[in-house]
Amino acid sequence: MEIVKQLIPLLLTLSLGLLVVAAGLASSRGDFAYVLRRPRLLLPAFVAIMVIPILAAMAIVALFPLSQAAKAGILLMAISPVPPLMPGKALKAGGHTPYVYGLMATGAVFAVIFVPILGALAARFYGVHAQFPVSVVARNILIGVAIPLVVGLVVGRVLLKAPAPRLTKAVTIAAYLLLVLAALPILIKVWPAMMALIGNGTVLAMILVVVVAIAGGHFLGGDNLADRGSLAISAAMRHPGIALALAGANHANAALSAAVLLFLIVGFLVLIPYQMLLRRQEKPGDQV
């Protein structure tokens, strides 16, 4: 049983890392610096990914009589960007490859710089003693994003020297299979705690935060529908690994972890109709 407990986090880390490896394999030169090199894209991305979600979360948790765990879970997810699942969802919704991968890299930079700052400001605002170490965020980004990305880039551009769609697809499939294997035991374990959180408007509050994030990203994404969708998805999807790592750094209880995972599930469900709308509107010459 102890081996299983150690194996599940390893599988989860490996699965998310493989998704980033797949992104590296599928990318072209300059993709990951696409947004960082363009101030006209960088500023809207910062507002959509880092500013709007946390402001929405703070406003919405103030309106609902939520438990402390639910409030903390919402706020932690609101300040935790760069989810590894974002590129796949954005590309399926019609996103342009350089912009999607550029948002992924930009989110990683934002996380290292601004998550500790936003966390500290939120803690001071609410008058709670909480730590948001740069080392925790940086380690999460290094292991979950930077190293897998380097592996993908080295394999794709140095060893293969050309895009390898079949390999990328195989790595992606393997990543999702491992993700299911790792996520199911975790969800089963925290399911009672998640169910205990439902009530007092917790799910509604989470839905509203995600909807506001989607709307902010869509509005700030420019004139192109594909770019609007990519920024909206990037803003709405949050990184549970960063949120859980920060919760662990503050010795949080299981209820907080359950709130983080509940927010993740709610976010996925809320994004489904938005992605369907994007696909329906994505026609040649159409822009909104």
LOLUM-748676 format. One record per residue: x, y, z of N, C-alpha, C in turn; residue in three letters. Coordinates in steps of 0.02 Angstrom, whole numbers, padded with zeros to 5 digits, always signed. Layout:
residues N
XYZXYZXYZALA;...
//
This chain:
residues 288
+00041-00060+00000+00000+00000+00000+00043+00063+00000MET;+00098+00061+00037+00143+00119+00039+00174+00132-00030GLU;+00189+00079-00066+00217+00086-00133+00166+00120-00179ILE;+00103+00101-00172+00049+00130-00213+00043+00205-00199VAL;+00046+00223-00134+00041+00294-00116+00097+00335-00146LYS;+00157+00306-00152+00213+00341-00181+00209+00342-00257GLN;+00178+00289-00286+00175+00282-00358+00125+00331-00389LEU;+00069+00344-00355+00017+00387-00383+00042+00458-00397ILE;+00074+00492-00349+00100+00559-00365+00152+00557-00422PRO;+00192+00504-00424+00242+00497-00477+00208+00491-00545LEU;+00155+00451-00549+00118+00443-00611+00085+00509-00632LEU;+00059+00545-00583+00027+00609-00598+00078+00659-00627LEU;+00136+00663-00594+00189+00708-00618+00213+00687-00687THR;+00222+00621-00697+00245+00596-00761+00195+00610-00817LEU;+00130+00601-00802+00079+00612-00853+00076+00685-00875SER;+00078+00730-00827+00077+00801-00844+00141+00821-00880LEU;+00197+00792-00859+00260+00806-00892+00260+00782-00964GLY;+00230+00725-00978+00226+00699-01046+00185+00744-01091LEU;+00134+00776-01064+00095+00823-01103+00138+00882-01126LEU;+00183+00903-01082+00229+00958-01100+00280+00933-01150VAL;+00304+00871-01142+00350+00841-01191+00317+00841-01260VAL;+00254+00822-01263+00217+00821-01326+00213+00891-01356ALA;+00203+00941-01314+00202+01010-01339+00269+01029-01370ALA;+00323+01009-01337+00390+01022-01364+00401+00988-01430GLY;+00377+00926-01436+00385+00889-01499+00346+00921-01556LEU;+00287+00948-01540+00243+00975-01592+00259+01047-01610ALA;+00299+01080-01572+00311+01152-01582+00362+01164-01637SER;+00363+01226-01660+00413+01249-01708+00457+01302-01675SER;+00512+01318-01707+00559+01367-01679+00524+01435-01668ARG;+00532+01461-01609+00503+01526-01594+00434+01525-01563GLY;+00402+01466-01562+00334+01463-01536+00329+01485-01463ASP;+00374+01460-01421+00368+01472-01349+00387+01544-01330PHE;+00422+01579-01374+00438+01649-01361+00391+01697-01397ALA;+00340+01669-01430+00296+01710-01473+00262+01766-01435TYR;+00235+01752-01377+00200+01803-01338+00249+01847-01300VAL;+00300+01817-01273+00349+01855-01233+00384+01909-01274LEU;+00390+01899-01339+00424+01948-01382+00377+02002-01408ARG;+00314+01998-01393+00265+02044-01420+00226+02078-01364ARG;+00246+02139-01346+00213+02175-01291+00138+02182-01301PRO;+00115+02189-01364+00044+02198-01376+00004+02135-01359ARG;+00039+02078-01357+00007+02015-01336+00022+02000-01262LEU;+00080+02023-01238+00102+02007-01171+00058+02040-01118LEU;+00043+02104-01127+00004+02140-01076-00067+02112-01070LEU;-00104+02101-01125-00170+02070-01118-00167+02001-01086PRO;-00114+01963-01103-00106+01897-01074-00097+01901-00998ALA;-00058+01950-00976-00047+01958-00904-00112+01976-00869PHE;-00150+02022-00897-00213+02042-00866-00262+01984-00864VAL;-00266+01947-00920-00314+01892-00924-00295+01833-00880ALA;-00231+01817-00878-00209+01756-00843-00197+01768-00769ILE;-00171+01827-00751-00150+01838-00681-00196+01886-00643MET;-00222+01937-00676-00259+01990-00640-00333+01973-00633VAL;-00366+01960-00690-00438+01950-00688-00459+01890-00644ILE;-00426+01832-00650-00448+01776-00608-00444+01790-00533PRO;-00390+01821-00511-00384+01833-00439-00433+01887-00415ILE;-00444+01939-00455-00493+01990-00436-00563+01960-00435LEU;-00579+01918-00485-00644+01886-00487-00653+01840-00426ALA;-00601+01802-00410-00605+01756-00353-00616+01794-00288ALA;-00579+01849-00278-00586+01888-00216-00656+01919-00211MET;-00682+01943-00267-00748+01974-00265-00802+01921-00252ALA;-00796+01864-00285-00849+01813-00281-00849+01778-00213ILE;-00790+01763-00185-00790+01729-00119-00817+01776-00065VAL;-00814+01841-00079-00841+01888-00030-00918+01889-00031ALA;-00947+01865-00086-01020+01867-00094-01054+01804-00069LEU;-01016+01750-00060-01046+01686-00042-01023+01664+00028PHE;-01067+01633+00066-01049+01609+00133-01012+01542+00128PRO;-00951+01543+00103-00914+01482+00090-00873+01461+00151LEU;-00855+01398+00153-00810+01374+00205-00740+01402+00192SER;-00698+01401+00243-00630+01427+00235-00591+01386+00183GLN;-00603+01320+00182-00569+01277+00133-00589+01295+00062ALA;-00654+01307+00052-00678+01325-00015-00649+01392-00037ALA;-00649+01441+00008-00620+01506-00009-00546+01500-00026LYS;-00509+01464+00015-00437+01457+00003-00424+01419-00062ALA;-00464+01367-00075-00455+01329-00136-00467+01371-00199GLY;-00519+01411-00198-00534+01455-00254-00478+01506-00264ILE;-00455+01536-00210-00402+01587-00216-00336+01556-00239LEU;-00320+01497-00214-00258+01465-00234-00259+01448-00309LEU;-00315+01422-00333-00320+01407-00404-00319+01470-00446MET;-00347+01524-00420-00349+01587-00457-00280+01615-00470ALA;-00232+01601-00425-00164+01628-00435-00117+01577-00466ILE;-00143+01519-00488-00100+01465-00513-00111+01453-00588SER;-00069+01484-00631-00079+01477-00703-00040+01418-00732PRO;-00034+01417-00798+00004+01370-00840-00012+01296-00830VAL;-00075+01275-00839-00092+01204-00835-00066+01167-00897PRO;-00035+01109-00889-00010+01071-00947-00064+01049-00996PRO;-00127+01044-00973-00181+01024-01017-00205+01080-01063LEU;-00184+01142-01050-00210+01199-01088-00194+01195-01163MET;-00131+01181-01183-00117+01182-01256-00161+01135-01296PRO;-00171+01075-01271-00214+01028-01307-00284+01053-01316GLY;-00313+01081-01264-00381+01106-01268-00386+01167-01314LYS;-00337+01212-01310-00337+01272-01352-00328+01254-01425ALA;-00284+01207-01440-00273+01187-01509-00334+01152-01538LEU;-00367+01111-01498-00429+01078-01521-00484+01128-01535LYS;-00482+01184-01499-00532+01237-01509-00514+01282-01568ALA;-00459+01266-01604-00440+01305-01663-00385+01355-01651GLY;-00351+01352-01594-00299+01400-01578-00240+01395-01625GLY;-00207+01451-01636-00147+01453-01678-00087+01428-01637HIS;-00049+01382-01665+00004+01349-01627+00053+01397-01593THR;+00082+01447-01628+00130+01491-01593+00099+01528-01534PRO;+00036+01551-01543+00004+01588-01489-00011+01543-01430TYR;-00035+01483-01443-00051+01436-01389+00011+01417-01349VAL;+00064+01397-01384+00125+01379-01349+00158+01440-01317TYR;+00150+01497-01349+00176+01559-01320+00141+01576-01254GLY;+00076+01564-01251+00039+01575-01189+00061+01527-01134LEU;+00077+01466-01154+00101+01417-01106+00166+01439-01074MET;+00214+01461-01115+00278+01484-01089+00270+01548-01048ALA;+00227+01592-01072+00215+01654-01036+00184+01641-00968THR;+00138+01593-00965+00107+01575-00901+00159+01549-00852GLY;+00207+01511-00877+00260+01485-00833+00302+01542-00804ALA;+00318+01591-00846+00356+01649-00821+00315+01688-00771VAL;+00251+01699-00788+00207+01735-00741+00204+01699-00674PHE;+00200+01632-00676+00193+01594-00614+00252+01605-00567ALA;+00312+01599-00594+00372+01606-00552+00377+01676-00522VAL;+00360+01726-00562+00368+01795-00539+00310+01818-00494ILE;+00249+01804-00516+00191+01837-00485+00152+01795-00435PHE;+00156+01729-00438+00117+01688-00390+00138+01704-00318VAL;+00203+01706-00301+00221+01723-00232+00198+01794-00213PRO;+00200+01840-00260+00180+01909-00246+00105+01913-00234ILE;+00066+01884-00279-00007+01885-00272-00029+01848-00209LEU;+00004+01792-00195-00013+01754-00135+00000+01794-00072GLY;+00057+01827-00070+00073+01868-00011+00024+01926-00002ALA;+00006+01957-00058-00042+02013-00055-00111+01989-00031LEU;-00132+01930-00057-00197+01903-00036-00196+01885+00038ALA;-00140+01856+00061-00135+01838+00132-00139+01900+00176ALA;-00105+01953+00155-00107+02015+00194-00178+02045+00193ARG;-00210+02042+00135-00278+02070+00128-00327+02034+00175PHE;-00320+01968+00180-00366+01929+00222-00342+01921+00293TYR;-00283+01947+00307-00257+01945+00375-00241+01875+00400GLY;-00216+01832+00355-00198+01764+00374-00123+01754+00367VAL;-00097+01708+00405-00025+01692+00401-00017+01634+00352HIS;+00010+01649+00294+00020+01598+00243+00085+01614+00205ALA;+00118+01561+00183+00181+01568+00147+00172+01548+00074GLN;+00204+01585+00030+00203+01571-00041+00274+01573-00068PHE;+00314+01523-00049+00385+01524-00066+00397+01521-00141PRO;+00444+01562-00164+00463+01561-00234+00491+01492-00252VAL;+00526+01461-00204+00557+01396-00217+00505+01342-00233SER;+00447+01345-00200+00395+01295-00212+00368+01303-00283VAL;+00353+01365-00303+00327+01377-00370+00380+01360-00422VAL;+00441+01383-00411+00495+01372-00460+00508+01297-00469ALA;+00508+01260-00414+00519+01187-00419+00463+01154-00459ARG;+00402+01176-00447+00345+01148-00483+00350+01162-00558ASN;+00369+01223-00576+00377+01242-00646+00436+01206-00677ILE;+00491+01199-00639+00550+01165-00665+00536+01092-00681LEU;+00505+01058-00633+00492+00986-00642+00434+00974-00690ILE;+00382+01015-00684+00322+01003-00723+00321+01033-00792GLY;+00362+01085-00804+00359+01120-00868+00428+01124-00901VAL;+00477+01153-00866+00541+01168-00899+00578+01105-00922ALA;+00587+01057-00877+00625+00997-00895+00589+00957-00949ILE;+00524+00942-00942+00489+00906-00996+00492+00943-01063PRO;+00488+01010-01060+00491+01049-01121+00559+01042-01155LEU;+00612+01045-01116+00679+01036-01144+00686+00967-01175VAL;+00658+00916-01142+00661+00848-01170+00625+00846-01237VAL;+00565+00875-01240+00528+00876-01302+00564+00913-01358GLY;+00595+00970-01341+00631+01009-01390+00693+00973-01415LEU;+00729+00941-01369+00790+00905-01389+00773+00846-01435VAL;+00723+00808-01415+00703+00751-01456+00676+00773-01524VAL;+00634+00825-01523+00602+00847-01585+00648+00883-01633GLY;+00692+00925-01606+00732+00968-01651+00804+00946-01659ARG;+00830+00910-01610+00900+00888-01615+00905+00816-01641VAL;+00865+00772-01611+00870+00701-01631+00830+00687-01695LEU;+00767+00710-01697+00725+00696-01755+00732+00748-01810LEU;+00746+00810-01790+00758+00866-01836+00697+00883-01880LYS;+00639+00860-01860+00578+00874-01897+00518+00855-01853ALA;+00461+00888-01864+00401+00868-01825+00385+00795-01835PRO;+00363+00763-01781+00346+00692-01783+00275+00683-01756ALA;+00225+00693-01799+00155+00689-01775+00137+00623-01743PRO;+00163+00568-01769+00146+00503-01740+00174+00496-01670ARG;+00236+00518-01661+00267+00514-01594+00231+00561-01546LEU;+00215+00620-01569+00178+00668-01527+00111+00639-01505THR;+00075+00608-01552+00011+00578-01535+00019+00521-01485LYS;+00072+00480-01495+00083+00424-01449+00100+00448-01379ALA;+00141+00499-01374+00159+00527-01309+00098+00558-01275VAL;+00056+00591-01314-00004+00622-01286-00052+00569-01260THR;-00062+00515-01299-00106+00461-01277-00080+00429-01212ILE;-00014+00416-01211+00016+00388-01151+00007+00434-01090ALA;+00013+00499-01102+00005+00548-01048-00066+00545-01020ALA;-00115+00543-01063-00184+00541-01039-00201+00476-01003TYR;-00174+00421-01028-00185+00357-00994-00155+00358-00923LEU;-00094+00383-00918-00062+00388-00852-00100+00436-00807LEU;-00126+00490-00837-00164+00539-00799-00227+00508-00768LEU;-00261+00468-00807-00321+00434-00782-00302+00386-00726VAL;-00249+00347-00736-00227+00299-00685-00209+00334-00620LEU;-00179+00393-00625-00158+00428-00565-00216+00467-00533ALA;-00260+00495-00576-00312+00539-00551-00369+00501-00517ALA;-00386+00442-00542-00442+00405-00513-00433+00389-00439LEU;-00377+00361-00418-00368+00348-00346-00371+00411-00304PRO;-00343+00466-00331-00344+00529-00294-00416+00554-00286ILE;-00454+00551-00340-00524+00574-00337-00565+00531-00290LEU;-00554+00466-00292-00590+00421-00247-00575+00438-00174ILE;-00512+00453-00161-00492+00468-00093-00523+00533-00067LYS;-00525+00584-00110-00548+00650-00087-00622+00660-00101VAL;-00655+00611-00134-00725+00620-00152-00770+00639-00093TRP;-00766+00605-00035-00809+00625+00021-00797+00698+00042PRO;-00733+00718+00043-00718+00787+00062-00744+00836+00010ALA;-00742+00818-00054-00769+00860-00106-00844+00868-00099MET;-00878+00812-00086-00950+00815-00077-00970+00857-00017MET;-00928+00856+00034-00942+00895+00094-00938+00970+00081ALA;-00900+00989+00028-00892+01059+00012-00952+01087-00026LEU;-00989+01043-00059-01044+01065-00101-01101+01091-00056ILE;-01122+01150-00071-01172+01184-00030-01150+01255-00016GLY;-01195+01296+00006-01181+01366+00020-01154+01403-00041ASN;-01169+01377-00100-01148+01412-00161-01077+01399-00183GLY;-01044+01347-00156-00974+01334-00174-00965+01322-00248THR;-01005+01277-00276-00999+01261-00347-01017+01322-00390VAL;-01069+01357-00371-01089+01417-00408-01033+01469-00407LEU;-01001+01478-00349-00946+01526-00344-00889+01506-00391ALA;-00873+01441-00393-00820+01418-00437-00838+01428-00511MET;-00901+01414-00528-00924+01425-00596-00917+01498-00616ILE;-00936+01543-00571-00932+01614-00587-00860+01637-00598LEU;-00814+01612-00557-00744+01631-00566-00719+01609-00635VAL;-00735+01547-00654-00713+01521-00719-00746+01560-00775VAL;-00810+01576-00769-00845+01613-00821-00815+01683-00830VAL;-00799+01716-00775-00769+01782-00779-00700+01778-00812VAL;-00661+01726-00795-00596+01717-00825-00602+01705-00901ALA;-00650+01664-00920-00662+01651-00992-00680+01716-01027ILE;-00726+01754-00998-00748+01816-01028-00690+01866-01034ALA;-00648+01870-00982-00592+01915-00984-00542+01897-01039GLY;-00526+01832-01044-00480+01810-01096-00509+01820-01165GLY;-00573+01806-01173-00606+01814-01238-00606+01887-01259HIS;-00620+01931-01213-00623+02003-01228-00554+02031-01245PHE;-00502+02006-01210-00435+02033-01219-00395+01997-01273LEU;-00424+01946-01304-00387+01906-01353-00379+01936-01422GLY;-00405+01996-01432-00397+02029-01497-00456+02016-01543GLY;-00445+02028-01607-00499+02023-01656-00509+01953-01684ASP;-00457+01911-01677-00460+01844-01705-00494+01796-01657ASN;-00544+01759-01681-00582+01714-01638-00537+01660-01608LEU;-00491+01634-01647-00447+01581-01621-00404+01607-01564ALA;-00378+01668-01570-00337+01696-01517-00379+01711-01455ASP;-00440+01734-01466-00484+01746-01409-00497+01682-01371ARG;-00510+01629-01408-00523+01565-01376-00462+01539-01338GLY;-00403+01547-01368-00342+01523-01335-00329+01560-01270SER;-00336+01626-01271-00324+01664-01210-00377+01650-01158LEU;-00439+01641-01180-00493+01625-01132-00481+01559-01098ALA;-00461+01509-01136-00447+01443-01107-00386+01446-01061ILE;-00335+01483-01081-00276+01490-01039-00291+01525-00974SER;-00337+01574-00977-00356+01611-00916-00400+01569-00870ALA;-00443+01528-00900-00491+01490-00859-00460+01428-00827ALA;-00414+01395-00863-00384+01334-00836-00327+01352-00789MET;-00326+01320-00731-00275+01335-00681-00234+01272-00667ARG;-00178+01280-00635-00132+01224-00623-00141+01197-00552HIS;-00173+01139-00545-00184+01111-00478-00119+01093-00443PRO;-00067+01076-00482-00003+01058-00451+00026+01115-00411GLY;+00024+01176-00438+00049+01235-00403+00005+01249-00341ILE;-00060+01246-00350-00106+01260-00294-00097+01210-00238ALA;-00090+01145-00255-00081+01094-00204-00013+01099-00170LEU;+00038+01118-00209+00104+01127-00180+00104+01184-00129ALA;+00070+01238-00146+00065+01295-00099+00023+01276-00038LEU;-00029+01236-00049-00068+01213+00008-00025+01170+00054ALA;+00016+01127+00024+00061+01085+00064+00112+01126+00102GLY;+00136+01180+00071+00185+01223+00104+00156+01257+00166ALA;+00089+01262+00168+00055+01293+00225+00021+01241+00269ASN;+00038+01177+00260+00013+01122+00301-00064+01121+00302HIS;-00093+01131+00243-00166+01132+00239-00195+01062+00248ALA;-00259+01059+00266-00292+00995+00276-00320+00968+00211ASN;-00351+00909+00215-00377+00876+00156-00434+00915+00124ALA;-00470+00953+00162-00526+00991+00135-00503+01042+00083ALA;-00444+01072+00094-00418+01120+00047-00398+01086-00018LEU;-00366+01028-00013-00348+00990-00073-00411+00971-00112SER;-00463+00952-00076-00526+00934-00108-00556+00995-00144ALA;-00550+01054-00114-00576+01115-00146-00538+01131-00210ALA;-00473+01121-00209-00433+01132-00269-00454+01085-00326VAL;-00463+01022-00310-00482+00973-00361-00554+00985-00385LEU;-00598+01006-00340-00667+01022-00359-00667+01081-00408LEU;-00626+01130-00395-00621+01188-00440-00596+01165-00508PHE;-00548+01119-00509-00521+01093-00572-00577+01059-00613LEU;-00617+01018-00580-00671+00982-00615-00723+01032-00640ILE;-00742+01079-00598-00790+01130-00618-00765+01168-00679VAL;-00700+01186-00678-00672+01222-00734-00676+01184-00799GLY;-00660+01119-00797-00665+01077-00857-00737+01076-00884PHE;-00785+01069-00839-00855+01065-00860-00880+01131-00889LEU;-00860+01186-00859-00882+01251-00883-00852+01266-00952VAL;-00792+01242-00964-00759+01255-01028-00792+01217-01086LEU;-00826+01163-01072-00855+01122-01126-00903+01162-01171ILE;-00953+01196-01144-00997+01235-01189-00961+01291-01224PRO;-00910+01321-01192-00872+01374-01225-00834+01347-01284TYR;-00802+01289-01276-00766+01259-01331-00813+01239-01388GLN;-00872+01215-01370-00921+01198-01421-00942+01259-01461MET;-00949+01315-01426-00967+01378-01459-00912+01401-01506LEU;-00850+01393-01484-00793+01412-01527-00792+01371-01591LEU;-00802+01306-01585-00802+01263-01644-00859+01280-01691ARG;-00916+01298-01663-00974+01314-01704-00963+01379-01743ARG;-00929+01427-01711-00918+01492-01742-00856+01494-01786GLN;-00813+01443-01781-00750+01443-01818-00762+01423-01891GLU;-00777+01473-01932-00786+01464-02003-00740+01511-02041LYS;-00721+01495-02102-00677+01538-02141-00705+01608-02146PRO;-00664+01656-02126-00684+01727-02132-00723+01751-02073GLY;-00742+01707-02027-00781+01729-01969-00734+01757-01916ASP;-00753+01813-01886-00718+01843-01830-00769+01874-01785GLN;-00753+01876-01720-00797+01910-01674-00758+01961-01634VAL;
//
